[in-house]
Structures are given as structure tokens and as C-alpha cells.
Amino acid sequence: MKRYRTRGTPEMAIIDKEGRIRFQRFGSFDPASGVQLINQLLAEDRG
């Protein structure tokens, strides 16, 4: 938790393959938004 400076639970973080935090949210989170963001990151990786 210290490495990514998390504050507690519930917390959602999406971390890229370089280990960088690309998204971080404390509290409730819409899973569909997470899927959309992951798909964007995958597209960046391919492009």
C-alpha cells in the first residue's frame, strides 16, 4: 500500500505494465468505467 500511496479500502487502482498508476479512485467505482479504461490502455500498448 505504501508503494502506491493508497489510503485504505475500498480503493481501485489501475497500474500499467511499467508500474505507473494510470487511474486511482478512493470509494465506490463503476466497473464498466474500469473496463473502458483498461481497453484504452491496451489499445495504447498496441499502437
N, CA, C and O atoms as a GROMACS GRO file, in nm:
protein
  188
    1MET      N    1   0.082  -0.119   0.000
    1MET     CA    2   0.000   0.000   0.000
    1MET      C    3   0.087   0.127   0.000
    1MET      O    4   0.050   0.227  -0.060
    2LYS      N    5   0.199   0.121   0.065
    2LYS     CA    6   0.285   0.240   0.070
    2LYS      C    7   0.340   0.274  -0.067
    2LYS      O    8   0.350   0.391  -0.103
    3ARG      N    9   0.376   0.172  -0.144
    3ARG     CA   10   0.438   0.196  -0.274
    3ARG      C   11   0.348   0.278  -0.366
    3ARG      O   12   0.394   0.366  -0.439
    4TYR      N   13   0.218   0.249  -0.362
    4TYR     CA   14   0.125   0.318  -0.449
    4TYR      C   15   0.044   0.425  -0.377
    4TYR      O   16  -0.053   0.478  -0.431
    5ARG      N   17   0.083   0.456  -0.255
    5ARG     CA   18   0.021   0.563  -0.175
    5ARG      C   19  -0.130   0.546  -0.163
    5ARG      O   20  -0.205   0.643  -0.180
    6THR      N   21  -0.174   0.426  -0.134
    6THR     CA   22  -0.316   0.403  -0.115
    6THR      C   23  -0.359   0.454   0.021
    6THR      O   24  -0.277   0.467   0.113
    7ARG      N   25  -0.487   0.482   0.034
    7ARG     CA   26  -0.539   0.539   0.157
    7ARG      C   27  -0.622   0.441   0.238
    7ARG      O   28  -0.654   0.471   0.353
    8GLY      N   29  -0.657   0.329   0.183
    8GLY     CA   30  -0.740   0.233   0.255
    8GLY      C   31  -0.834   0.164   0.159
    8GLY      O   32  -0.809   0.159   0.038
    9THR      N   33  -0.941   0.111   0.213
    9THR     CA   34  -1.036   0.041   0.129
    9THR      C   35  -1.173   0.104   0.142
    9THR      O   36  -1.201   0.162   0.247
   10PRO      N   37  -1.258   0.098   0.045
   10PRO     CA   38  -1.228   0.044  -0.088
   10PRO      C   39  -1.149   0.143  -0.172
   10PRO      O   40  -1.174   0.264  -0.169
   11GLU      N   41  -1.056   0.091  -0.246
   11GLU     CA   42  -0.978   0.174  -0.337
   11GLU      C   43  -0.949   0.094  -0.463
   11GLU      O   44  -0.918  -0.026  -0.457
   12MET      N   45  -0.958   0.160  -0.576
   12MET     CA   46  -0.935   0.097  -0.706
   12MET      C   47  -0.816   0.165  -0.771
   12MET      O   48  -0.810   0.288  -0.778
   13ALA      N   49  -0.723   0.085  -0.820
   13ALA     CA   50  -0.609   0.140  -0.892
   13ALA      C   51  -0.585   0.055  -1.016
   13ALA      O   52  -0.593  -0.068  -1.010
   14ILE      N   53  -0.556   0.121  -1.126
   14ILE     CA   54  -0.516   0.052  -1.248
   14ILE      C   55  -0.372   0.092  -1.273
   14ILE      O   56  -0.340   0.210  -1.288
   15ILE      N   57  -0.285  -0.009  -1.278
   15ILE     CA   58  -0.141   0.013  -1.287
   15ILE      C   59  -0.094  -0.045  -1.420
   15ILE      O   60  -0.125  -0.159  -1.453
   16ASP      N   61  -0.019   0.034  -1.497
   16ASP     CA   62   0.027  -0.014  -1.627
   16ASP      C   63   0.146  -0.108  -1.612
   16ASP      O   64   0.196  -0.130  -1.501
   17LYS      N   65   0.191  -0.163  -1.724
   17LYS     CA   66   0.298  -0.262  -1.718
   17LYS      C   67   0.431  -0.204  -1.674
   17LYS      O   68   0.523  -0.277  -1.639
   18GLU      N   69   0.442  -0.071  -1.675
   18GLU     CA   70   0.563  -0.004  -1.627
   18GLU      C   71   0.557   0.021  -1.476
   18GLU      O   72   0.654   0.069  -1.417
   19GLY      N   73   0.443  -0.013  -1.415
   19GLY     CA   74   0.426   0.008  -1.271
   19GLY      C   75   0.374   0.145  -1.234
   19GLY      O   76   0.374   0.182  -1.117
   20ARG      N   77   0.330   0.222  -1.335
   20ARG     CA   78   0.276   0.356  -1.310
   20ARG      C   79   0.126   0.350  -1.284
   20ARG      O   80   0.054   0.274  -1.350
   21ILE      N   81   0.080   0.428  -1.190
   21ILE     CA   82  -0.063   0.437  -1.164
   21ILE      C   83  -0.126   0.519  -1.276
   21ILE      O   84  -0.091   0.634  -1.298
   22ARG      N   85  -0.220   0.457  -1.346
   22ARG     CA   86  -0.289   0.526  -1.455
   22ARG      C   87  -0.427   0.575  -1.412
   22ARG      O   88  -0.484   0.666  -1.473
   23PHE      N   89  -0.478   0.514  -1.305
   23PHE     CA   90  -0.608   0.554  -1.252
   23PHE      C   91  -0.612   0.515  -1.106
   23PHE      O   92  -0.564   0.407  -1.069
   24GLN      N   93  -0.667   0.601  -1.022
   24GLN     CA   94  -0.681   0.568  -0.881
   24GLN      C   95  -0.806   0.636  -0.827
   24GLN      O   96  -0.828   0.755  -0.850
   25ARG      N   97  -0.886   0.560  -0.757
   25ARG     CA   98  -1.010   0.615  -0.701
   25ARG      C   99  -1.030   0.557  -0.562
   25ARG      O  100  -1.020   0.436  -0.541
   26PHE      N  101  -1.059   0.643  -0.468
   26PHE     CA  102  -1.093   0.601  -0.332
   26PHE      C  103  -1.244   0.608  -0.320
   26PHE      O  104  -1.304   0.712  -0.348
   27GLY      N  105  -1.306   0.500  -0.279
   27GLY     CA  106  -1.452   0.496  -0.265
   27GLY      C  107  -1.514   0.411  -0.374
   27GLY      O  108  -1.447   0.329  -0.437
   28SER      N  109  -1.643   0.432  -0.395
   28SER     CA  110  -1.715   0.349  -0.492
   28SER      C  111  -1.663   0.373  -0.634
   28SER      O  112  -1.610   0.480  -0.666
   29PHE      N  113  -1.680   0.271  -0.717
   29PHE     CA  114  -1.625   0.275  -0.852
   29PHE      C  115  -1.714   0.195  -0.945
   29PHE      O  116  -1.759   0.086  -0.910
   30ASP      N  117  -1.742   0.249  -1.062
   30ASP     CA  118  -1.824   0.182  -1.162
   30ASP      C  119  -1.736   0.085  -1.242
   30ASP      O  120  -1.646   0.128  -1.312
   31PRO      N  121  -1.762  -0.045  -1.231
   31PRO     CA  122  -1.679  -0.143  -1.303
   31PRO      C  123  -1.674  -0.121  -1.454
   31PRO      O  124  -1.571  -0.147  -1.516
   32ALA      N  125  -1.783  -0.075  -1.514
   32ALA     CA  126  -1.783  -0.052  -1.659
   32ALA      C  127  -1.681   0.055  -1.697
   32ALA      O  128  -1.618   0.046  -1.803
   33SER      N  129  -1.664   0.154  -1.613
   33SER     CA  130  -1.563   0.258  -1.639
   33SER      C  131  -1.423   0.198  -1.634
   33SER      O  132  -1.335   0.236  -1.711
   34GLY      N  133  -1.402   0.104  -1.542
   34GLY     CA  134  -1.273   0.038  -1.532
   34GLY      C  135  -1.242  -0.044  -1.656
   34GLY      O  136  -1.129  -0.043  -1.705
   35VAL      N  137  -1.341  -0.115  -1.705
   35VAL     CA  138  -1.322  -0.194  -1.827
   35VAL      C  139  -1.288  -0.103  -1.944
   35VAL      O  140  -1.199  -0.134  -2.023
   36GLN      N  141  -1.357   0.009  -1.954
   36GLN     CA  142  -1.330   0.104  -2.062
   36GLN      C  143  -1.187   0.158  -2.054
   36GLN      O  144  -1.117   0.167  -2.155
   37LEU      N  145  -1.143   0.192  -1.934
   37LEU     CA  146  -1.007   0.244  -1.917
   37LEU      C  147  -0.902   0.137  -1.948
   37LEU      O  148  -0.801   0.166  -2.012
   38ILE      N  149  -0.926   0.015  -1.905
   38ILE     CA  150  -0.832  -0.094  -1.935
   38ILE      C  151  -0.822  -0.115  -2.086
   38ILE      O  152  -0.713  -0.135  -2.139
   39ASN      N  153  -0.936  -0.111  -2.154
   39ASN     CA  154  -0.934  -0.126  -2.300
   39ASN      C  155  -0.856  -0.013  -2.367
   39ASN      O  156  -0.785  -0.036  -2.465
   40GLN      N  157  -0.867   0.108  -2.315
   40GLN     CA  158  -0.790   0.221  -2.369
   40GLN      C  159  -0.641   0.198  -2.349
   40GLN      O  160  -0.561   0.224  -2.440
   41LEU      N  161  -0.603   0.151  -2.231
   41LEU     CA  162  -0.461   0.125  -2.204
   41LEU      C  163  -0.407   0.014  -2.294
   41LEU      O  164  -0.294   0.023  -2.342
   42LEU      N  165  -0.487  -0.089  -2.316
   42LEU     CA  166  -0.444  -0.197  -2.405
   42LEU      C  167  -0.427  -0.146  -2.548
   42LEU      O  168  -0.333  -0.186  -2.617
   43ALA      N  169  -0.516  -0.058  -2.592
   43ALA     CA  170  -0.506  -0.001  -2.726
   43ALA      C  171  -0.380   0.085  -2.738
   43ALA      O  172  -0.313   0.082  -2.842
   44GLU      N  173  -0.346   0.160  -2.634
   44GLU     CA  174  -0.223   0.240  -2.635
   44GLU      C  175  -0.101   0.150  -2.649
   44GLU      O  176  -0.006   0.182  -2.721
   45ASP      N  177  -0.105   0.037  -2.580
   45ASP     CA  178   0.008  -0.056  -2.582
   45ASP      C  179   0.027  -0.116  -2.721
   45ASP      O  180   0.140  -0.143  -2.762
   46ARG      N  181  -0.083  -0.137  -2.793
   46ARG     CA  182  -0.075  -0.195  -2.927
   46ARG      C  183  -0.034  -0.091  -3.032
   46ARG      O  184   0.024  -0.125  -3.135
   47GLY      N  185  -0.065   0.037  -3.004
   47GLY     CA  186  -0.050   0.140  -3.105
   47GLY      C  187   0.082   0.204  -3.103
   47GLY      O  188   0.108   0.293  -3.184
   0.00000   0.00000   0.00000
